[in-house]
């Protein structure tokens, strides 16, 4: 089973390396990882997708919570959340009907054409993993020349604060 974990961490050098190294050393595979600064520049949010049963999830959580720079870890898989992947894809697109078909497919998938060259088009697609995968499948016959994807990002819907929201404010070191 896939689990989405959201970890709030101190925004200091070495946190990503420390966390990924700890998980790797214990044999846990990270299926997806995205990291970025939050609304508070002293904190970053790391969103992990890990595959395993509830025992694996519990062990990963416990290991993450032991790390000093980790402020909070939440399993948001079972909560009502919005999750997205982002992809940039470059596709062969010579002038003519093929190019028009690609433009139409990008529009149908609610994507954006972000660059147009003489023989290629670059598109941006965001959405659930299944949508991104479906777009890739539709582009393969045209000839994908390059593809890059982010890791999964996710937030819990509708202002459902975590139980530790007030604790997070207290746990952040002041400068």
LUMDRENVEX-688507 format. One record per residue: residue in three letters; x, y, z of N, C-alpha, C in turn. Coordinates in steps of 0.001 Angstrom, whole numbers, padded with zeros to 6 digits, always signed. Atoms other than C-alpha are relative to their C-alpha. Example, Ala and Ser with C-alpha at 12.3 -4.5 7.8 and 13.67 -1.06 7.14 Angstrom:
2
ALA+000890-001190+000000+012300-004500+007800+000900+001200+000000
SER-000820-001190-000060+013670-001060+007140-000770+001090+000730
! end
This chain:
175
UNK+000838-001176+000000+000000+000000+000000+000885+001242+000000
UNK-000754-001256+000040+001193+003546-000730-000471+000923+001109
UNK+000304-000939-001077+001377+006004+002136+000657+001340-000308
UNK-000560-001346+000158+001856+009764+001913+000284+000538+001394
UNK-000409-000583-001275+003816+011188+004825+000405+001442-000239
UNK-000367-001399+000056+004146+014903+005410+000798+000317+001255
UNK-000863-000314-001146+007039+015988+007621+000354+001477-000034
UNK-000422-001382-000168+007562+019510+008844+001372-000057+000653
UNK-001375+000072-000489+011302+020009+009361+000594+001392+000103
UNK-000712-001271-000077+013616+022801+010370+000718+000224-001327
UNK-000614-000351+001282+014912+024591+007283+001474+000336+000235
UNK-001435-000165-000249+018613+024039+007940+000768-000930-000943
UNK-000783+000862+000895+021414+022576+005796+000145-001421+000544
UNK-000252+001386-000351+021728+018794+005790-001211-000814+000402
UNK+001177+000737-000457+018164+017872+006807-000399-001070-001012
UNK+000388+000960+001033+017305+016200+003493+000970-001184-000025
UNK-001019+001047+000021+020569+014265+003475-000124-000912+001214
UNK+000113+000762-001240+020134+013182+007081-001204-000943-000057
UNK+001227+000798+000025+016557+011966+006581+000075-001092-001065
UNK-000056+001017+001057+017106+010210+003248+001045-001071+000334
UNK-001026+000961-000413+020285+008576+004584-000491-000940+001079
UNK+000537+000829-001075+018510+007348+007686-000973-001027-000568
UNK+000975+000920+000583+015676+005826+005637+000700-001070-000842
UNK-000729+000955+000846+018085+004213+003158+000765-001014+000845
UNK-000796+000899-000833+020265+002758+005910-000861-001067+000688
UNK+000909+000968-000617+017209+001008+007355-000783-000802-001049
UNK+000600+000796+001063+016156-000368+003971-001369+000452-000467
UNK+001291-000514+000456+013101+001821+003388+000197+000710-001326
UNK-000086-000639+001303+012516+002888-000196-000976+001174-000062
UNK+000842-001169+000198+011189+006371-000916-000464-000037-001450
UNK+000568+000066+001343+008857+006104-003917-000046+001389-000635
UNK+000077-001378+000474+008518+009894-004214+000391+000914+001151
UNK-000424-000961-001017+009965+012891-002380-000038+001400-000580
UNK+000000-001412+000377+009303+016612-002625+000280+000813+001258
UNK-000380-000829-001135+010788+019287-000378-000091+001462-000403
UNK+000036-001434+000276+010130+023000-000173-000286+000785+001256
UNK+000235-000913-001107+010014+025961+002153-001499+000204+000183
UNK+001415-000240-000304+006680+026603+003868-000252+001505+000105
UNK+000335-001410-000225+004909+029861+004680+000903+000626+001056
UNK-000973-000439-000993+007402+030079+007562+001391-000357-000550
UNK-001302+000300+000601+010934+030413+006101+000930-000839+000880
UNK-000817+000824-000883+012347+028577+009131-000374-001482-000081
UNK+000461+001378+000127+010420+025410+008181-000114-000404-001461
UNK+000240+000591+001312+010319+023149+005147-000960-001166+000188
UNK+000876+001164-000026+007748+020501+004298+000584-001037-000943
UNK-000454+001121+000805+008932+017120+003058-001197-000927-000173
UNK+001101+000915+000277+006305+014975+001370+000601-001268-000599
UNK-000537+001296+000408+007245+011294+001060-001142-000902-000447
UNK+000887+001119+000290+005478+008451-000651+000834-001250+000259
UNK-000675+001257-000309+006518+005126+000837-000980-001138-000242
UNK+000827+001166+000282+005252+001695-000110+000251-001033+001079
UNK-000126+001035-001009+004552-000897+002544-001275-000139+000796
UNK+001176+000210-000838+002092-002216+005058+000031+000982+001172
UNK+000098-000919-001142+001045-000438+008249+001211-000105+000920
UNK-001192+000174-000847+004047-001903+010107+001159+000831-000545
UNK-001063-000792+000625+006454-000317+007608-000256+001484+000234
UNK+000359-001407-000212+004599+003003+007843+000295+000423+001433
UNK-000218-000316-001403+004742+002904+011639+001495+000130+000305
UNK-001446-000057-000223+008498+002200+011607+000617+001255-000621
UNK-000521-001205+000653+009216+004999+009107-000342+001229+000828
UNK+000419-001142-000835+007209+007451+011223+000847+000102+001266
UNK-000770-000005-001249+008999+006428+014426+001439+000437-000240
UNK-001380-000383+000300+012413+006772+012796+000089+001503-000313
UNK-000005-001429+000328+011569+010211+011391-000181+000856+001252
UNK+000282-000783-001208+010208+011432+014738+001189+000058+000950
UNK-001198-000008-000847+013557+010578+016402+001012+001065-000417
UNK-000976-000962+000518+015432+013084+014235-000293+001382+000589
UNK+000142-001274-000707+016013+016368+016080-000598+001100-000879
UNK+000464-001080+000875+015328+018602+013058-001419-000227-000539
UNK+001374+000283+000419+011944+016946+012408-000946+000528+001070
UNK+000930-000632-000928+009172+018992+013999-001285-000819+000126
UNK+001267+000719+000001+006129+016923+012998-000033-000959-001186
UNK+000202+000969+001080+005309+013818+010935-001461-000414+000018
UNK+001412+000339+000112+001811+013095+009673-000221-000953-001165
UNK+000444+000859+001100+000365+010240+007623-001283+000620-000521
UNK+001193-000666+000529-002043+012099+005369-000711-000852-001043
UNK+000606+000899+000987-002892+009125+003140-001471-000248+000270
UNK+001367+000361-000353-006069+008329+005012-000886+001219+000239
UNK+000777-001221-000215-007154+011955+005388-000457+000560-001333
UNK+000508-000652+001201-009090+014041+002903+001028+001042-000433
UNK-001079-000901+000403-006225+015677+001019+000019+000207-001500
UNK-000246-000282+001416-005279+017221-002290+001444-000390-000255
UNK-001363+000397+000340-002257+015603-003910+000241+000272-001474
UNK-000342-000344+001371-000450+016617-007079+001419-000418-000324
UNK-001320+000184+000595+002473+015673-009277+000100+001061-001090
UNK-000232-000950+001084+004005+018099-011777+000983-000635-000970
UNK-000873+000579+001009+005604+017076-015056+000221+001010-001122
UNK-000326-000670+001254+007382+018795-017925+000386-001097-000977
UNK-000289+001016+000995+007511+016747-021116+000252+000675-001342
UNK-000328-000501+001339+009153+017498-024451-000347-001107-000985
UNK+000519+000976+000965+007492+015778-027426+000333+000460-001409
UNK-000222-000315+001413+008406+015597-031093-001310+000507-000593
UNK+001221-000585+000573+005951+017794-032968+000354+000831-001216
UNK-000241-000717+001251+006692+018673-036555-001272+000765-000357
UNK+001168-000792+000416+004397+021236-038128-001004-000893-000707
UNK+001040+000758+000673+001077+019921-039339-001013-000569+000972
UNK+001097+000540-000815-001788+017814-037977+000471-000596+001329
UNK-000516+000603-001229+000390+016027-035436+000167+001062+001092
UNK-000198-001096-000949+001271+019335-033757-001343+000439+000579
UNK+001335-000392-000459-002425+020284-033581-000583-001022+000971
UNK+000483+001063-000890-003270+016925-032001+000626+000126+001385
UNK-000691-000135-001285-000671+017466-029303-000547+001198+000767
UNK+000584-001181-000655-001980+020972-028548-001377-000338+000584
UNK+001333+000378-000467-005510+019520-028242+000079-000905+001220
UNK-000153+000897-001142-004373+016751-025906+000456+000758+001241
UNK-000446-000808-001137-002553+019257-023698-001200+000747+000589
UNK+001182-000726-000461-005778+021285-023493-000986-000939+000701
UNK+000922+000971-000599-007928+018203-022767+000466-000387+001400
UNK-000559+000363-001305-005587+017302-019881+000197+001210+000908
UNK-000108-001266-000754-005790+020924-018640+001447+000356+000321
UNK-001405-000345-000139-002089+021384-019163+000291+001320-000690
UNK-000441-001223+000671-000073+024237-020635+001140-000342-000939
UNK-001172+000064+000865+002224+024432-023597+000908+001112+000489
UNK-000904-000989-000590+005260+026186-022122+001171+000354-000906
UNK-001053-000325+000952+007670+026094-025061-000322-000672-001333
UNK+000238+000542+001333+007351+025607-028805+001250+000228-000831
UNK-001153-000081+000886+010297+024829-031044-000405-000437-001389
UNK+000334+000378+001376+010494+024061-034740-000481-001452-000126
UNK+000348+001421+000113+010210+020288-034148-000465-000632+001311
UNK+000387+000539-001306+009201+019920-030493-000924+000972+000722
UNK+000858-000770-000893+006637+021096-027966+000301-000455+001418
UNK-000140+000354-001408+007144+021244-024207-001308+000349+000700
UNK+001257-000193-000713+004055+020811-022040+000213-000193+001490
UNK+000024+000124-001457+003406+021174-018331-001345-000602+000381
UNK+001215+000668-000462+000888+018835-016723+000105-000171+001507
UNK+000024+000272-001436-000108+018710-013071-001313-000679+000342
UNK+001204+000696-000445-002587+016543-011245+000361-001263+000750
UNK-000226+001277-000671-002989+013188-009633+000926-000856-000853
UNK-000966+000848+000694-000439+010556-010547-000636-000703-001205
UNK+000674+000713+001093-002982+008686-012694-000200+000901-001222
UNK+000161-000947+001111-003609+011805-014808+001333+000198-000716
UNK-001327-000189+000582+000105+012383-015359+000400-001238-000797
UNK-000322+001256+000690+000591+008710-016275-000811-000140-001290
UNK+000856+000099+001193-002348+008847-018705+000513+000934-001100
UNK-000526-000934+000993-000858+011903-020422+001279-000552-000637
UNK-001225+000616+000522+002494+010148-020769-000359-001076-001030
UNK+000432+001055+000927+000740+007175-022387-000499+000581-001323
UNK+000517-000636+001223-000995+009515-024867+001121+000640-000819
UNK-001093-000672+000708+002312+011237-025755+001024-000970-000588
UNK-001006+000959+000473+004432+008105-026277-000007-000191-001522
UNK-000010+000201+001450+003273+007546-029895+000605+001172-000792
UNK-000561-001165+000694+004419+011083-030816+001515+000057+000135
UNK-001444+000010-000238+007892+010508-029397+000411+000953+001098
UNK-000461-000814-001134+008820+011781-025946+001518+000078-000085
UNK-001450-000163+000066+012317+013238-026114+000606+000286+001368
UNK-000463-000253-001370+012593+014354-022481-001203+000111+000909
UNK+001076-000034-000974+010510+014068-019356+000613+000196+001374
UNK-000439-000182-001382+010951+015308-015787-001243+000175+000864
UNK+001146-000066-000918+008613+014941-012806+000457+000396+001390
UNK-000261-000294-001403+008430+016292-009307-000438-001195+000826
UNK+000589+000965-000918+007714+014183-006304-001401+000461+000342
UNK+001367-000306-000403+004225+014120-004880-000003+001107+001033
UNK+000261-000980-001046+003018+017127-002924-001446-000174+000429
UNK+001357+000198-000500-000077+017035-000737-000246+000859+001227
UNK+000454-000713-001195-002015+019051+001810-001390-000513+000362
UNK+001312+000411-000486-004990+018102+003953-001000+001096-000356
UNK+001049-000942+000422-008221+019745+002737-000654+000725+001163
UNK+001005-000669-000813-010499+022269+004360+000377+000425+001393
UNK-000365-000546-001303-008555+023720+007237-000087-001006+001123
UNK-000020+001014-001048-008284+020445+009133+001374+000045+000659
UNK-001334-000135-000592-005404+021438+011398+000456-001299+000647
UNK-000531+001173-000676-003114+018781+012723-000068+000231+001502
UNK+000093-000080-001461-003165+018030+016416+001144+000787+000599
UNK-001181-000642-000574+000257+019606+016850+000261+001392-000559
UNK-000229-001323+000590-000236+022949+015063+000547+001007+001006
UNK-000510-000961-000984+000295+024939+018282+001395-000394+000459
UNK-001326+000451-000408+003286+022787+019210+001057+000371-001036
UNK-000949-000306+001062+004920+023479+015832+000557+001401+000186
UNK-000470-001371-000222+005094+027192+016585+001037+000058+001106
UNK-000925-000011-001120+006863+026456+019859+001305-000727-000312
UNK-001168+000827+000270+009301+023946+018351+001006+000644-000947
UNK-000891-000641+000965+010815+026301+015796+000994+000874+000755
UNK-000995-000824-000703+014101+027794+016992-000107+001457-000445
UNK+000014-001421+000336+014158+031583+017129+001420+000446-000254
UNK-001334-000481+000354+017046+033482+015631+000408+001147+000882
! end
